[in-house]
Amino acid sequence: MPGPPGAPLCSRPHRQRASPCALAESRASAGTREHPAGPWGLLLGPRSPPRAQPGIPASPAARGTVRGGGGPARSESGRGEAWLGPSASRGSECRGRGAAGWGAAGPWRAYGAETALRTPPALPSLGGPGVRRAAVAPPGRRTPCTRSDREEELYFKKLSKRKNQVMEKNGNNRKLRVCVATCNRADYSKLAPIMFGIKTEPEFFELDVVVLGSHLIDDYGNTYRMIEQDDFDINTRLHTIVRGEDEAAMVESVGLALVKLPDVLNRLKPDIMIVHGDRFDALALATSAALMNIRILHIEGGEVSGTIDDSIRHAITKLAHYHVCCTRSAEQHLISMCEDHDRILLAGCPSYDKLLSAKNKDYMSIIRMWLGDDVKCKDYIVALQHPVTTDIKHSIKMFELTLDALISFNKRTLVLFPNIDAGSKEMVRVMRKKGIEHHPNFRAVKHVPFDQFIQLVAHAGCMIGNSSCGVREVGAFGTPVINLGTRQIGRETGENVLHVRDADTQDKILQALHLQFGKQYPCSKIYGDGNAVPRILKFLKSIDLQEPLQKKFCFPPVKENISQDIDHILETLSALAVDLGGTNLRVAIVSMKGEIVKKYTQFNPKTYEERINLILQMCVEAAAEAVKLNCRILGVGISTGGRVNPQEGIVLHSTKLIQEWNSVDLRTPLSDTLHLPVWVDNDGNCAAMAERKFGQGKGLENFVTLITGTGIGGGIIHQHELIHGSSFCAAELGHLVVSLDGPDCSCGSHGCIEAYASGMALQREAKKLHDEDLLLVEGMSVPKDEAVSALHLIQAAKLGNAKAQSILRTAGTALGLGVVNILHTMNPSLVILSGILASHYIHIVKDVIRQQALSSVQDVDVVVSDLVDPALLGAASMVLDYTTRRIH
């Protein structure tokens, strides 16, 4: 069967096993597409023999490779475009100094140094507007540099004090030479943010870019062009892929890379090589660098997926000297693998720096460009499925079932071609067999630029397949994802991911599509918070090149203090908690241990607009402050008065305590502003969750919390779970009626507990006494400019005011009767009174229980909460509990 669109037939009849060198030479000399002949070789036809200068002997270019220096872009294509001038001999390259505006090969550019960057006349714009092209001088002549040696000396003298301090600290007297090697479109999306960061600090770093693997293959989109369009100078292109798309071809590709890489590394001599992920190309890179005594920084180590990639990833971990991981779980895995704690950085995924800052108001034009003019936002599917190399036959069958399900589902679908793993050729044949490329509902593409891909998945109705992108990056937008099979089964995922592990029937996949399509989930930041690159750059600067190169392993027992004293690791996992009460609006940063790191308080505005704007403002300020306080915010929890639908994050209805607070969507504006997942619940429920995680309810199966404040609320924990009720009205304990002819309540009824025992009710009674001059007693006063409150009534009762004491006793009795009703209904093992009035009611409540309750529940303990801010801690616990539960 033919390959991807535009590719000729590719077959390998009677293939005999040969060494990687022999295989590379035979395929390069034949000029076939099985081993592509450079970036333009596929487009311009057979090679012409190389031209050589007089006196220079024939080189290996005739066999497809120009060995040696020749500047950073020396030709690997064998097209015969490389001049074998003086700078083409091995090791004779002229290194650049990285000053702005200088050529990549240094101030003097020898003839032939830029031949690999020539653009063929037929395709003048493929490299993009950002690609540098240098003029080529005749043999033996030089192009003039733009700076004199004196100017250069002055330039280096003006470097910042900060650079000198770092260099002195690390024992370095020069810039750190960093080699970034990228193999495919996926790893470039993770490495590009780091490369841009390195490029912005030329006083500290010198960047070399090596491109290899599927980047250089036309069938997979020639994705090296996007690197050029990003204005990076590609120092070396290495054709390392042996075509065949089976297990043997993968092994041969690793061998071919191992043959070619030593020459490149000898020439570049980097201080450190950055390697990403778990691909077989990356294993060749890490092996070469380790054996050549080059330090390795491994990105995304410690993760677990579920295929052969795990073995490759962990093998690279053992070769690497430094590790940048994305999640706490990955960090724990690295420590369990005996890696040195001091050389592990929990930074988050670099691609999240791009994801969380991606804003494109014109996303519809991108959607229409890839899917057609008649497609609407959230009304299409993105499908990306790769072969599973440990079970190729099953993965191909699963891909066939997926396409059948997508055809039946009848929605516009963007299908991306699979990666170059073994089995990908068979998957392309399945696409051709089902006519996907010509089906009106499908668009099949080899590659989508990452910036546009972000917008496509962010506004899709669903993403389906088994790509790591689905379980990692897509969670940042809350887009529904269907993860098929076992390829990503070990990954940490957000609630937007639905796993179909045994995708062995079309009906299962089709049902998953019906369940997921069109939903919107909370944005998830499991894999990063958008600040990975600054941490990685700081980590790079802290590397001491004078330290011994030999790795040290930390064998068990593992230290408890897994986060070491590297000041750039932001390791205090925290939640942003919001408490919206009848009087005050409070925002706090709460740590995993329940410590309130910082708290902000404002009066609760009376109107919706003012209130929502103040919440957003306070949360943004708190999130910014959290970075300074070494706190990483995992999400936002909101505690609010009223009836709440926690599943949708909507306040359905509120009493008169909070005005203009009905049918209010709190989740969407906060999630959109902060790019964080948001949870919302009633303040009474939050108090119960706070007790369950941090307070006296910890470890108890059944208990009830009553919160006494401006109003009266509560929460019920039954069999370790919070009870919400069928219409989210459970545990409205403040509105239990204890008297048929009692005072009016804010809910519209009368005789409720809240009408007797809330702070608002006590304030009402205090005002009556004050108006009748019956409140004040000797030793107390109320200033004229101060409103009478419940605190004045409590103070008067303590000073012996009999009427104030009577009012408090009546309020406590009403609360006690409510507790008796709860004991008879729920029979909990504990009742916790929370809030500022709890300590004034506790003894009265216990007396009522002794007098009114059945003997079987009189032994149930009633205690006062020892939590200072139960509503804030409960709001935080929604975030922290969810995060803890989600780590496999």
JOWO-V64777 format. One record per residue. N is the residue number from 1. SS is DSSP state (h for helix, s for strand, l for the rest). PHI is phi in radians with two decimals (none if undefined). NEAR is the number of other C-alpha atoms within 8 Angstrom. Layout:
BEGIN
n=(N N)
ss=(SS SS)
phi=(PHI PHI)
near=(NEAR NEAR)
END
This chain:
BEGIN
n=(1 2 3 4 5 6 7 8 9 10 11 12 13 14 15 16 17 18 19 20 21 22 23 24 25 26 27 28 29 30 31 32 33 34 35 36 37 38 39 40 41 42 43 44 45 46 47 48 49 50 51 52 53 54 55 56 57 58 59 60 61 62 63 64 65 66 67 68 69 70 71 72 73 74 75 76 77 78 79 80 81 82 83 84 85 86 87 88 89 90 91 92 93 94 95 96 97 98 99 100 101 102 103 104 105 106 107 108 109 110 111 112 113 114 115 116 117 118 119 120 121 122 123 124 125 126 127 128 129 130 131 132 133 134 135 136 137 138 139 140 141 142 143 144 145 146 147 148 149 150 151 152 153 154 155 156 157 158 159 160 161 162 163 164 165 166 167 168 169 170 171 172 173 174 175 176 177 178 179 180 181 182 183 184 185 186 187 188 189 190 191 192 193 194 195 196 197 198 199 200 201 202 203 204 205 206 207 208 209 210 211 212 213 214 215 216 217 218 219 220 221 222 223 224 225 226 227 228 229 230 231 232 233 234 235 236 237 238 239 240 241 242 243 244 245 246 247 248 249 250 251 252 253 254 255 256 257 258 259 260 261 262 263 264 265 266 267 268 269 270 271 272 273 274 275 276 277 278 279 280 281 282 283 284 285 286 287 288 289 290 291 292 293 294 295 296 297 298 299 300 301 302 303 304 305 306 307 308 309 310 311 312 313 314 315 316 317 318 319 320 321 322 323 324 325 326 327 328 329 330 331 332 333 334 335 336 337 338 339 340 341 342 343 344 345 346 347 348 349 350 351 352 353 354 355 356 357 358 359 360 361 362 363 364 365 366 367 368 369 370 371 372 373 374 375 376 377 378 379 380 381 382 383 384 385 386 387 388 389 390 391 392 393 394 395 396 397 398 399 400 401 402 403 404 405 406 407 408 409 410 411 412 413 414 415 416 417 418 419 420 421 422 423 424 425 426 427 428 429 430 431 432 433 434 435 436 437 438 439 440 441 442 443 444 445 446 447 448 449 450 451 452 453 454 455 456 457 458 459 460 461 462 463 464 465 466 467 468 469 470 471 472 473 474 475 476 477 478 479 480 481 482 483 484 485 486 487 488 489 490 491 492 493 494 495 496 497 498 499 500 501 502 503 504 505 506 507 508 509 510 511 512 513 514 515 516 517 518 519 520 521 522 523 524 525 526 527 528 529 530 531 532 533 534 535 536 537 538 539 540 541 542 543 544 545 546 547 548 549 550 551 552 553 554 555 556 557 558 559 560 561 562 563 564 565 566 567 568 569 570 571 572 573 574 575 576 577 578 579 580 581 582 583 584 585 586 587 588 589 590 591 592 593 594 595 596 597 598 599 600 601 602 603 604 605 606 607 608 609 610 611 612 613 614 615 616 617 618 619 620 621 622 623 624 625 626 627 628 629 630 631 632 633 634 635 636 637 638 639 640 641 642 643 644 645 646 647 648 649 650 651 652 653 654 655 656 657 658 659 660 661 662 663 664 665 666 667 668 669 670 671 672 673 674 675 676 677 678 679 680 681 682 683 684 685 686 687 688 689 690 691 692 693 694 695 696 697 698 699 700 701 702 703 704 705 706 707 708 709 710 711 712 713 714 715 716 717 718 719 720 721 722 723 724 725 726 727 728 729 730 731 732 733 734 735 736 737 738 739 740 741 742 743 744 745 746 747 748 749 750 751 752 753 754 755 756 757 758 759 760 761 762 763 764 765 766 767 768 769 770 771 772 773 774 775 776 777 778 779 780 781 782 783 784 785 786 787 788 789 790 791 792 793 794 795 796 797 798 799 800 801 802 803 804 805 806 807 808 809 810 811 812 813 814 815 816 817 818 819 820 821 822 823 824 825 826 827 828 829 830 831 832 833 834 835 836 837 838 839 840 841 842 843 844 845 846 847 848 849 850 851 852 853 854 855 856 857 858 859 860 861 862 863 864 865 866 867 868 869 870 871 872 873 874 875 876 877 878 879 880 881 882 883 884 885 886 887 888)
ss=(l l l l l l l l l l l l l l l l l l l h h h h h h h h h h h l l h h h l l l l l h h h h l l l l l l l l l l l l l l l h h h h l l l l l l l l l l s l l l l l l l l l l l h h h l l l l l l l l l l l l l l l l l l l l l l l l l l h h h l l l h h h l l l l l l l l l l l l l l l l l l l l l l l l l h h h h h h h h h l l l h h h h h h h h h h l l l l l s s s s s s s l l h h h h h h h h h h h h h h h l l l l l s s s s s s s s h h h h l h h h l l l h h h h h h l l l l s s s s s l l l l l l l l h h h h h h h h h h h h h h h h h h h h h h l l l s s s s s l l l h h h h h h h h h h h h l l l s s s s s l l l l l l l l h h h h h h h h h h h h l l s s s s l l h h h h h h h h h l l l l h h h s s s l l l l h h h h h l l l l l l l h h h h h h h h h l l l l l l l l s s s s s l l l l l l l h h h h h h h h h h h h h h h h h h l l s s s s s l l l l l l l h h h h h h h h h h l l h h h l l l s s s s l l l l h h h h h h h h h l l l s s s s l l h h h h l l h h h h l s l s s s s l l l l l l l l l l l l s s s s l l l l l h h h h h h h h h h h l l l s l l l l l l l l l l l h h h h h h h h h h l l l l l l l l l l l l l l l l l l l l l l l l l l l l l l s s s s s s s s s l l l s s s s s s s s l l l l s s s s s s s s l l l l h h h h h h h h h h h h h h h h h h h h h l l s s s s s s s s s s l l s s s l l l l s s s s l l l l l l l l l l s s l h h h h h h h h l l l s s s s s h h h h h h h h h h h h l l l l l l l l s s s s s s l l l s s s s s s s l l s s l l l l l l l l l l h h h l s l l l l l l s l l l l l s l s h h h h h l h h h h h h h h h h h h h l l l l l l l l l l l l l l l l l l h h h h h h h h h l l l h h h h h h h h h h h h h h h h h h h h h h h h h l l l s s s s s l l l h h h h h h h h h h h h h h h l l h h h l l l s s s s l l l l l h h h h h h h h h h h h h h h h h l l)
phi=(none -1.21 -1.45 -1.07 -0.93 1.47 -1.70 -1.29 -1.07 -2.26 -2.30 -2.33 -1.22 0.91 -1.25 -1.81 -1.22 -2.47 -1.17 -0.96 -1.10 -1.10 -1.13 -1.11 -1.16 -1.13 -1.29 -1.14 -1.18 -1.32 1.26 -1.48 -1.42 -1.14 -2.28 -0.96 -1.71 1.55 -1.08 -1.91 -1.02 -1.23 -1.62 -1.82 1.55 -1.13 -1.33 -1.77 -1.13 -1.25 -1.55 -2.24 -1.33 -1.01 1.54 -1.77 -1.19 -1.03 -1.99 -1.16 -1.02 -1.10 -1.75 1.95 -2.45 -1.77 -1.51 1.91 -1.30 1.23 1.48 -1.18 -1.98 -1.07 -1.30 -1.91 -1.43 1.30 -1.30 1.52 -1.57 -1.53 -1.49 -1.66 -1.43 -1.02 -1.48 -1.53 -1.29 -1.07 1.41 -1.79 -1.19 -1.78 -1.34 -1.46 -1.84 1.42 -1.19 -1.07 1.57 -1.51 -1.23 -1.16 -1.75 1.85 -1.15 -1.99 -1.88 -1.29 -1.06 1.70 -1.28 -2.04 -1.07 -1.27 -1.71 -1.12 -1.77 -1.11 -0.99 -1.26 -2.31 -1.25 -1.99 -1.14 -1.32 1.49 -1.19 -1.53 -1.39 -1.35 -2.37 -1.76 -1.19 -1.82 -1.60 -1.09 -0.98 1.46 -1.84 -2.16 -1.53 -1.20 -1.46 -1.59 -2.26 -1.44 -1.09 -1.17 -1.10 -1.11 -1.08 -1.13 -1.05 -1.25 -1.21 -1.57 -1.09 -1.18 -1.11 -1.06 -1.08 -1.08 -1.11 -1.12 -1.10 -1.14 -1.08 -1.58 1.33 -1.66 -2.03 -2.69 -1.20 -1.42 -1.58 -1.93 -1.85 -1.89 -1.92 -2.11 -1.95 -2.78 -1.09 -1.22 -1.28 -1.15 -1.10 -1.52 -1.46 -0.98 -1.03 -1.16 -1.09 -1.09 -1.10 -1.10 -1.16 -1.39 -2.20 -1.17 -1.29 -1.88 -2.25 -2.18 -1.79 -2.05 -2.00 -2.01 -2.03 -2.64 1.24 -1.27 -0.93 -1.74 -1.93 -1.09 -1.07 -1.97 1.68 0.79 -1.28 -1.09 -1.11 -1.20 -1.20 -1.12 -1.14 -1.42 1.17 -1.75 -1.37 -1.49 -1.25 -2.58 -1.94 -2.13 -1.45 -2.07 -1.55 -1.66 -1.25 2.59 0.90 -2.34 -1.09 -1.10 -1.13 -1.11 -1.12 -1.11 -1.14 -1.08 -1.10 -1.12 -1.13 -1.13 -1.25 -1.53 -1.16 -0.97 -1.07 -1.16 -1.18 -1.09 -1.31 -1.35 0.84 -1.28 -1.36 -2.61 -1.98 -1.71 -2.13 -1.94 1.31 -2.50 -1.51 -1.12 -1.10 -1.12 -1.12 -1.12 -1.07 -1.14 -1.10 -1.09 -1.12 -1.09 -1.25 -1.77 1.03 -1.92 -1.11 -2.11 -1.89 -1.75 -1.66 1.23 -1.33 1.47 -1.44 -2.21 -2.04 2.52 -2.30 -1.05 -1.00 -1.03 -1.11 -1.16 -1.04 -1.25 -1.13 -1.12 -0.99 -1.23 -1.47 -1.37 -1.65 -2.34 -2.35 -2.04 -1.98 -1.86 -2.34 -1.07 -1.09 -1.09 -1.07 -1.09 -1.11 -1.10 -1.15 -1.13 -1.52 1.26 -1.30 -1.11 -0.98 -1.21 -1.91 -1.96 -2.06 -1.58 -1.93 1.65 -1.40 -1.03 -1.13 -1.17 -1.05 -1.42 -1.07 -1.35 -1.88 -1.36 -2.30 -2.39 -1.16 -1.72 -1.12 -1.12 -1.15 -1.21 -1.06 -1.16 -1.08 -1.67 -2.15 1.95 -1.25 -1.64 -1.57 -1.83 -1.04 1.16 -2.15 -2.57 -2.16 -1.91 -2.04 -2.53 -2.30 -2.01 -1.23 -1.74 -1.16 -1.52 -2.68 -1.10 -1.05 -1.18 -1.17 -1.19 -1.09 -1.13 -1.14 -1.10 -1.14 -1.11 -1.11 -1.07 -1.14 -1.16 -1.11 -1.20 -1.17 1.11 -2.14 -1.04 -2.35 -1.71 -1.87 -1.63 -1.12 -1.21 -1.30 -1.60 -1.09 -0.99 1.85 -1.17 -1.08 -1.15 -1.16 -1.12 -1.10 -1.08 -1.06 -1.15 -1.06 -1.60 1.17 -1.10 -1.18 -1.98 -1.30 -1.10 -1.60 -2.12 -2.21 -1.83 -2.34 -1.41 -2.74 -2.15 -0.91 -1.02 -1.02 -1.37 -1.07 -0.98 -1.16 -1.14 -1.32 -1.15 -1.98 -1.40 -1.31 -3.03 -2.12 -2.32 2.50 -2.37 -1.37 -1.10 -1.00 -1.12 -1.57 -1.85 -1.24 -1.14 -1.05 -1.12 -1.91 1.28 -1.25 -1.08 -2.30 -1.95 -1.70 -1.73 1.34 -1.92 -1.10 -2.09 -1.14 -1.56 -1.25 -1.30 -2.31 -1.48 -1.25 -1.34 -1.72 -1.89 -1.56 -2.08 -1.17 -1.79 -1.42 -1.78 -2.39 -1.13 -1.10 -1.07 -1.18 -1.13 -1.12 -1.08 -1.09 -1.14 -1.25 -1.70 -1.06 1.51 -1.34 -2.31 -1.83 -1.07 -1.13 -2.02 -2.19 -1.04 -1.70 2.86 -2.13 1.58 -2.17 -1.22 -1.08 -0.99 -1.19 -1.15 -1.10 -1.13 -1.09 -1.06 -1.14 -1.45 -1.21 -1.69 -1.25 -1.50 -1.18 -1.03 -1.28 -1.09 -1.19 -2.04 -1.90 -1.75 -1.39 -0.96 -1.31 -1.36 -1.09 -1.23 -1.44 -1.34 -1.69 -1.46 -1.55 -1.50 -1.22 -1.64 -1.56 -1.61 -2.02 -1.45 -1.18 -2.48 -2.18 -1.67 -1.91 -2.14 -2.06 -1.87 -1.77 -1.21 -1.96 -2.04 -2.02 -2.18 -2.25 -2.47 -1.69 -2.07 -1.42 -1.07 -1.53 1.53 -1.50 -1.48 -1.25 -2.71 -2.32 -2.17 -2.30 -2.43 -1.20 -1.29 -1.08 -1.56 -1.92 -1.06 -1.03 -1.12 -1.18 -1.19 -1.15 -1.18 -1.05 -1.08 -1.09 -1.16 -1.20 -1.10 -1.11 -1.17 -1.12 -1.17 -1.18 -1.05 -1.09 -1.17 -1.60 1.07 -1.99 -1.82 -1.42 -1.58 3.05 -2.12 -2.02 -2.10 -1.85 -2.47 -1.22 1.82 -1.58 -2.17 -1.68 -1.20 -1.20 -1.79 1.26 -2.09 -1.43 -1.35 -2.79 -2.33 -1.34 -1.19 -1.07 -2.15 -1.41 0.88 -2.36 -2.04 0.93 -1.87 -1.49 -1.57 -1.17 -1.08 -1.10 -1.25 -1.13 -1.17 -1.35 -1.71 0.98 -2.30 -1.19 -2.23 -2.08 -2.32 -2.71 -1.14 -1.13 -1.16 -1.07 -1.11 -1.08 -1.14 -1.17 -1.12 -1.15 -1.13 -1.60 -2.08 -1.94 -1.35 -1.57 -1.09 1.53 -1.48 -1.43 -2.37 -2.77 -2.24 -2.00 -2.00 -1.86 -1.97 -2.62 -0.98 -2.09 -2.11 -2.35 -3.02 -2.58 -2.11 -1.85 -2.22 0.92 1.23 -2.00 -1.36 -1.63 -1.81 1.54 -1.19 -2.12 1.07 -2.03 -1.16 1.13 -1.38 -1.21 -1.16 -1.95 -1.22 -1.47 -2.01 -2.68 -1.32 -2.13 -1.38 -1.16 -1.16 -1.95 -1.16 -1.40 1.84 -1.62 -2.60 1.45 -1.30 -0.99 -1.06 -1.23 -1.82 -1.92 -1.32 -1.06 -1.17 -1.18 -1.14 -1.11 -1.07 -1.20 -1.13 -1.11 -1.06 -1.12 -1.15 -1.11 -1.66 0.98 -1.96 -1.57 -1.31 -2.23 -1.07 1.73 -2.41 -2.68 -2.16 -0.99 -1.09 -1.53 -1.96 -1.30 -1.24 -2.33 -1.09 -1.10 -1.16 -1.13 -1.13 -1.10 -1.11 -1.12 -1.12 -1.52 1.75 -1.22 -1.11 -1.18 -1.12 -1.11 -1.11 -1.11 -1.13 -1.13 -1.10 -1.10 -1.13 -1.15 -1.05 -1.15 -1.11 -1.10 -1.09 -1.13 -1.04 -1.06 -1.14 -1.09 -1.28 -1.56 -1.74 0.87 -1.31 -1.54 -2.75 -2.11 -1.96 -1.63 -2.17 1.80 -1.22 -1.69 -1.04 -1.15 -1.44 -1.81 -0.99 -1.24 -1.14 -1.06 -1.10 -1.10 -1.10 -1.07 -1.08 -1.49 -1.95 -1.42 -1.10 -1.08 -1.21 -2.03 -1.21 -1.48 -1.13 -1.35 -2.10 -2.26 -1.66 -1.07 -1.75 -1.51 -1.32 -2.24 -1.09 -1.14 -1.15 -1.14 -1.17 -1.07 -1.17 -1.13 -1.04 -1.26 -1.22 -1.10 -1.09 -1.10 -1.14 -1.17 -1.47 -1.51 -1.39)
near=(4 8 13 7 5 6 8 6 7 8 5 6 4 4 5 4 4 6 6 11 8 8 9 11 10 9 11 14 9 6 11 9 8 9 13 14 16 12 10 8 13 11 5 6 6 7 9 6 7 12 9 10 8 4 4 7 5 7 7 9 12 12 10 14 11 13 12 12 14 17 16 13 14 18 13 13 12 18 14 12 10 14 13 13 12 8 15 17 13 10 8 10 13 10 8 11 8 9 7 4 4 12 9 10 13 12 12 10 11 12 16 14 15 15 12 11 7 7 9 7 5 4 7 8 7 7 12 9 6 9 12 6 7 6 4 7 9 6 6 7 8 9 8 6 8 6 8 7 6 7 8 9 8 8 8 7 6 6 9 6 6 6 10 9 8 10 11 9 7 11 9 11 6 5 9 9 11 13 13 13 12 14 13 11 10 6 11 10 10 12 13 8 13 12 10 8 11 12 10 6 8 10 7 9 12 13 11 13 13 13 14 14 14 13 14 15 12 7 11 13 9 12 14 9 10 9 10 14 12 8 9 9 11 13 11 12 13 11 13 11 12 12 7 10 12 9 8 6 13 14 8 11 13 13 10 14 13 12 9 10 10 10 9 9 10 8 11 7 6 11 11 12 14 12 14 12 11 11 9 9 11 13 14 12 13 13 11 11 13 12 7 7 7 11 13 15 13 16 11 12 15 14 12 9 12 11 12 8 10 12 8 12 15 10 9 15 12 7 10 13 10 10 14 15 17 13 12 7 9 13 14 9 10 13 13 9 6 11 13 10 10 7 9 13 11 13 16 15 14 15 11 16 15 10 11 10 7 8 4 6 5 6 9 9 7 11 13 11 8 8 12 8 6 5 11 7 10 9 11 14 13 14 11 13 12 11 14 11 11 6 7 11 6 7 11 13 8 11 11 10 12 10 9 9 12 11 9 7 8 7 10 12 13 14 11 12 12 11 8 8 11 15 13 13 10 8 12 12 11 11 12 9 7 6 8 11 9 6 8 5 9 13 14 10 9 9 10 7 7 7 7 9 9 10 12 12 12 10 9 15 14 18 15 14 12 13 12 8 7 16 16 11 12 13 16 13 10 13 17 16 14 16 16 13 14 9 11 15 10 8 10 9 11 10 7 13 13 11 9 12 9 6 11 7 7 11 7 10 13 12 8 11 11 7 6 12 9 10 9 8 10 13 13 12 12 10 11 15 11 13 12 14 12 8 11 12 11 9 10 7 8 8 7 8 9 7 5 6 6 4 6 6 7 10 6 6 4 9 5 4 5 7 7 7 5 6 5 7 11 11 9 9 10 13 17 17 16 14 14 12 12 10 7 10 13 12 15 14 14 16 13 10 6 8 7 9 8 7 9 8 8 7 7 11 7 9 8 10 6 9 11 8 8 8 9 11 8 10 10 9 8 12 10 8 8 12 10 7 6 10 13 13 11 15 11 16 16 15 17 11 13 11 11 13 12 9 4 7 14 13 15 11 10 13 10 7 8 11 10 7 10 8 8 8 10 10 13 7 9 12 13 8 7 7 12 14 12 15 14 16 14 12 15 15 14 17 17 16 13 15 16 12 9 12 11 9 11 9 5 9 8 12 14 13 15 14 13 16 10 10 12 15 13 17 19 13 13 10 6 8 6 11 10 9 7 6 6 9 9 10 12 10 12 11 10 9 10 11 8 7 6 10 9 10 11 9 7 6 8 13 15 17 18 12 14 14 15 14 12 9 11 15 12 8 9 15 10 8 10 11 7 7 7 9 12 10 11 5 5 8 6 9 5 5 4 6 6 10 10 11 6 10 13 11 9 15 13 8 9 8 11 7 8 13 13 8 10 13 9 9 11 13 11 12 13 14 13 13 10 12 8 9 11 10 6 6 8 10 9 12 13 13 14 15 10 7 10 12 7 6 11 13 7 11 14 10 9 13 13 8 6 8 12 7 6 5 10 9 6 9 7 10 9 10 11 6 9 4 6 13 13 16 15 16 20 15 12 11 15 12 8 8 9 7 7 9 7 6)
END
